[in-house]
């Protein structure tokens, strides 16, 4: 028997289910009788709009309005444009298109574009550039914690809260479980924190025939050698630390790899960094990998983040000297 309380969002994992929850919570703002859910809904709207709307006479909620996930019209004057994501990402200029669609109906200064994301992605630069406010999992958890704090007792809201908390706990698991037990979410959490500490880096899924992996890449450098231009960088493939190469001309890939390897091996030897030859000729190719584990641990097998970053910094320094 399983003693865990059943949670509807364990089964309703699609973006459409999340759309429905968001619309449900927002719709309580229209409830004539002031109660805890009504207050929570208005608090939610205030966070989405940075508290720039002070009066709510009329609130209308639409799903898939001209392909926009969720549109909230307030007082026939303001619009909250919500692009809602779980584990997918923005793509194909969709954010800019939706904003332009609404710009023909509302004053641009009265449109609040929001990118709600309860899953994880590497960075949100393109989202911000498109004019959207990222509203992430922890932002949503804070809304739900407010609702519970003021006394909301509703199974739908409580289930969604526990659903998001479980995702966040899994994301942060790299801090509390041995590296040997890390799973997909552990790596997402580790990569995200690593990018912050290094001030550089991005991660994403890299597909392969064997199922692929989550990769993290950073420290891009440019060089021209023997008339051949190329870029070289570092990449993590979970436990594997790779030295990568991108030749500008595919037909010169083998020659560029040969020349770069000579420089790389020489520098690695000078810095007492042990690497071995690895990878095949290609566009974005691995030319070598670190021999020793780059993830440093304490006596319990848990990640020692400071020592890990210290090790990575030494390798960055070596790479920048090439």
C-alpha positions in Angstrom: 0.0 0.0 0.0 1.1 3.6 -0.8 0.6 6.0 2.1 1.2 9.1 -0.1 -2.0 11.1 -0.6 -3.1 11.0 -4.3 -2.5 14.3 -6.1 -4.5 15.1 -9.3 -1.5 17.0 -10.7 0.6 13.8 -10.5 -1.6 12.7 -13.4 -2.6 16.1 -14.9 0.9 17.1 -16.0 0.2 18.8 -19.4 0.3 22.5 -20.0 -3.4 22.4 -20.7 -4.0 21.2 -17.1 -1.8 24.0 -15.8 -3.6 26.5 -18.0 -6.8 25.3 -16.4 -5.5 25.8 -12.9 -4.2 29.3 -13.7 -7.6 30.3 -15.2 -9.4 28.7 -12.2 -7.4 30.7 -9.7 -7.7 33.9 -11.7 -11.4 33.5 -12.0 -11.8 33.8 -8.3 -11.0 37.5 -8.7 -14.5 37.8 -10.2 -16.2 36.2 -7.2 -18.6 38.8 -5.7 -18.2 37.6 -2.1 -14.8 38.4 -0.7 -13.1 35.3 0.6 -9.6 33.8 0.9 -9.6 32.5 -2.7 -10.8 35.9 -4.0 -8.0 37.6 -2.0 -5.5 35.0 -3.3 -6.6 35.6 -6.9 -6.2 39.4 -6.6 -2.8 38.9 -5.0 -1.8 36.7 -8.0 -2.9 39.4 -10.4 -1.0 42.1 -8.4 2.2 40.0 -8.8 1.7 39.4 -12.5 1.2 43.2 -13.1 3.7 44.5 -10.5 0.8 46.1 -8.6 0.2 48.6 -11.4 -3.6 48.1 -11.4 -5.4 49.5 -8.4 -9.1 48.9 -9.3 -10.8 45.8 -10.6 -14.3 46.6 -12.0 -14.4 43.9 -14.7 -12.1 40.8 -15.2 -12.5 38.5 -18.2 -10.4 35.4 -18.8 -9.8 33.7 -22.2 -8.0 30.6 -23.2 -6.3 30.3 -26.6 -7.3 33.8 -27.6 -5.7 34.2 -31.0 -3.3 31.3 -30.0 -2.4 33.1 -26.7 -2.4 30.6 -23.9 -4.3 32.8 -21.4 -5.5 36.4 -21.8 -6.8 38.4 -18.8 -8.7 41.6 -19.7 -9.2 44.0 -16.9 -11.6 46.9 -17.0 -11.6 46.7 -20.8 -8.4 48.6 -20.5 -5.5 46.4 -19.4 -4.4 43.0 -20.7 -2.3 40.3 -19.0 -0.8 38.2 -21.7 0.3 34.8 -20.3 2.4 32.3 -22.1 2.3 29.2 -19.9 5.0 26.5 -20.0 5.7 23.4 -18.0 8.7 21.6 -19.6 8.7 23.1 -23.1 10.4 26.4 -24.1 9.5 29.5 -26.1 10.2 29.0 -29.8 9.7 30.3 -33.3 9.2 33.9 -32.3 5.9 33.1 -30.6 6.3 35.6 -27.8 6.8 38.5 -30.1 3.9 37.5 -32.3 1.5 37.3 -29.4 2.6 40.7 -28.1 2.0 42.2 -31.6 -1.5 40.7 -31.8 -2.5 42.4 -28.6 -0.8 45.7 -29.5 -3.5 46.2 -32.1 -6.2 46.0 -29.4 -4.5 47.6 -26.3 -2.2 50.4 -25.5 1.3 48.8 -25.3 1.8 50.5 -21.9 -1.2 48.6 -20.6 -0.2 45.1 -21.7 1.5 42.9 -19.1 3.3 40.0 -20.9 4.1 37.2 -18.5 6.0 34.0 -19.1 4.9 31.4 -16.6 7.3 28.5 -16.3 6.9 25.8 -13.7 9.5 23.4 -15.2 13.1 24.5 -15.8 15.2 26.0 -18.6 18.7 27.2 -18.8 18.1 30.9 -19.2 15.4 33.5 -20.0 17.3 36.1 -22.0 15.1 35.7 -25.0 12.0 35.9 -22.9 13.1 39.2 -21.3 14.2 40.6 -24.7 10.7 39.9 -26.0 9.3 42.1 -23.3 8.0 39.3 -21.0 8.3 39.0 -17.2 9.5 35.5 -16.2 7.2 34.1 -13.5 8.9 31.0 -12.4 8.2 28.0 -10.1 9.3 29.7 -6.9 7.2 32.7 -7.8 4.2 30.5 -8.1 5.0 28.7 -4.9 5.0 32.0 -3.1 1.5 32.8 -4.4 0.2 29.5 -3.1 1.9 29.8 0.2 0.2 33.2 0.6 -3.1 31.6 -0.1 -2.5 28.8 2.5 -1.3 31.3 5.0 -4.5 33.4 4.9 -6.5 30.3 5.3 -7.5 28.9 1.9 -8.7 25.3 2.3 -9.1 23.9 -1.2 -7.9 20.5 -2.4 -7.2 21.8 -5.9 -4.9 24.6 -4.7 -3.3 22.4 -2.1 -2.6 19.7 -4.7 -1.0 22.2 -7.1 1.1 23.6 -4.3 2.4 20.2 -3.3 3.0 19.4 -7.0 5.2 22.4 -7.4 7.0 21.8 -4.1 7.8 18.3 -5.2 9.3 19.5 -8.5 11.4 22.1 -6.6 12.6 19.4 -4.1 13.7 17.2 -7.0 15.5 20.1 -8.7 17.4 20.8 -5.4 18.2 17.2 -4.8 21.8 17.6 -5.9 22.5 19.2 -2.5 21.3 16.3 -0.4 21.9 13.0 -2.2 25.2 11.4 -3.2 26.4 12.1 -6.8 26.0 8.4 -7.6 22.2 8.8 -7.1 21.8 12.0 -9.1 18.9 11.9 -11.6 17.7 14.2 -14.4 16.4 16.9 -12.1 19.6 16.8 -10.0 21.6 17.7 -13.0 19.3 20.6 -13.9 19.7 22.0 -10.4 23.4 21.6 -10.4 23.9 23.1 -13.9 21.7 26.1 -13.0 23.7 26.8 -9.8 27.0 26.2 -11.6 26.1 28.8 -14.3 25.4 31.3 -11.5 28.7 30.6 -9.8 30.8 30.7 -12.9 28.9 33.7 -14.4 28.8 31.8 -17.6 27.2 28.7 -19.2 24.0 27.3 -20.6 22.4 23.8 -20.4 20.0 21.8 -22.5 19.0 18.4 -23.6 21.4 16.9 -26.2 19.7 14.1 -28.2 21.5 10.9 -29.0 20.6 7.4 -30.2 21.2 6.1 -26.7 18.7 8.5 -25.2 20.8 11.6 -24.9 21.9 13.6 -21.9 21.8 17.1 -20.3 24.8 19.1 -21.5 26.3 22.2 -20.0 28.7 24.3 -22.1 30.7 27.5 -21.4 34.1 29.2 -21.8 33.9 29.8 -25.5 37.1 30.9 -27.2 38.1 31.9 -30.7 41.3 31.2 -32.5 42.8 31.3 -36.0 45.6 28.8 -36.6 47.2 27.9 -39.9 44.6 30.0 -41.7 41.8 27.9 -40.1 39.3 29.6 -37.9 37.6 27.7 -35.1 36.0 28.0 -31.6 36.8 25.8 -28.6 34.9 25.5 -25.4 34.2 23.2 -22.4 31.2 20.9 -22.0 29.8 18.7 -19.2 28.0 15.6 -20.1 26.8 14.6 -16.6 30.0 13.1 -15.1 32.1 13.5 -18.2 34.2 16.7 -18.6 34.8 17.4 -22.3 37.0 19.7 -24.3 35.1 20.7 -27.4 35.9 22.1 -30.8 33.8 23.9 -33.5 35.7 24.4 -36.8 34.2 27.1 -39.1 34.8 24.9 -42.2 33.6 21.3 -41.9 36.1 20.1 -44.6 39.0 21.4 -42.4 37.7 19.6 -39.2 40.3 16.9 -39.1 43.2 19.3 -39.6 41.9 21.7 -37.1 41.4 19.0 -34.5 45.0 17.8 -35.0 46.4 21.3 -34.5 44.1 22.1 -31.5 44.9 18.9 -29.8 48.6 19.6 -29.9 48.1 23.0 -28.2 45.6 21.5 -25.7 47.9 18.6 -24.7 50.8 20.9 -24.2 48.9 23.3 -22.0 47.3 20.5 -20.0 50.7 19.0 -19.3 52.0 22.4 -18.1 49.1 22.7 -15.7 49.2 19.0 -14.5 45.7 18.4 -15.9 45.3 14.9 -17.0 43.2 14.4 -20.2 42.7 11.6 -22.7 42.0 11.6 -26.4 38.3 11.2 -27.1 35.6 11.9 -29.8 35.1 11.7 -33.5 35.5 14.3 -36.3 32.3 16.3 -36.7 30.9 19.8 -36.4 30.8 20.3 -32.6 33.2 17.6 -31.6 34.8 16.3 -28.5 38.6 16.2 -28.8 39.6 15.2 -25.3 38.1 14.5 -21.9 39.3 14.9 -18.3 40.7 11.7 -16.8 39.9 12.4 -13.2 36.4 13.2 -11.8 35.7 16.9 -11.9 32.9 16.7 -9.2 34.5 16.9 -5.8 32.8 15.3 -2.8 32.8 15.3 0.9 33.3 12.2 3.1 29.6 11.3 2.6 29.7 11.3 -1.2 27.8 14.6 -1.3 28.9 17.4 -3.7 31.5 19.8 -2.4 30.5 22.8 -4.7 33.3 25.1 -3.6 36.0 22.5 -4.4 34.3 21.6 -7.7 34.3 25.2 -8.8 37.9 25.6 -7.8 38.8 22.6 -10.0 36.8 24.0 -12.9 38.5 27.4 -12.6 41.9 25.8 -13.0 40.8 24.2 -16.2 39.3 27.5 -17.4 42.6 29.2 -16.8 44.5 26.6 -18.7 42.0 26.8 -21.6 42.3 30.6 -21.8 46.1 30.4 -22.2 45.9 28.5 -25.4 
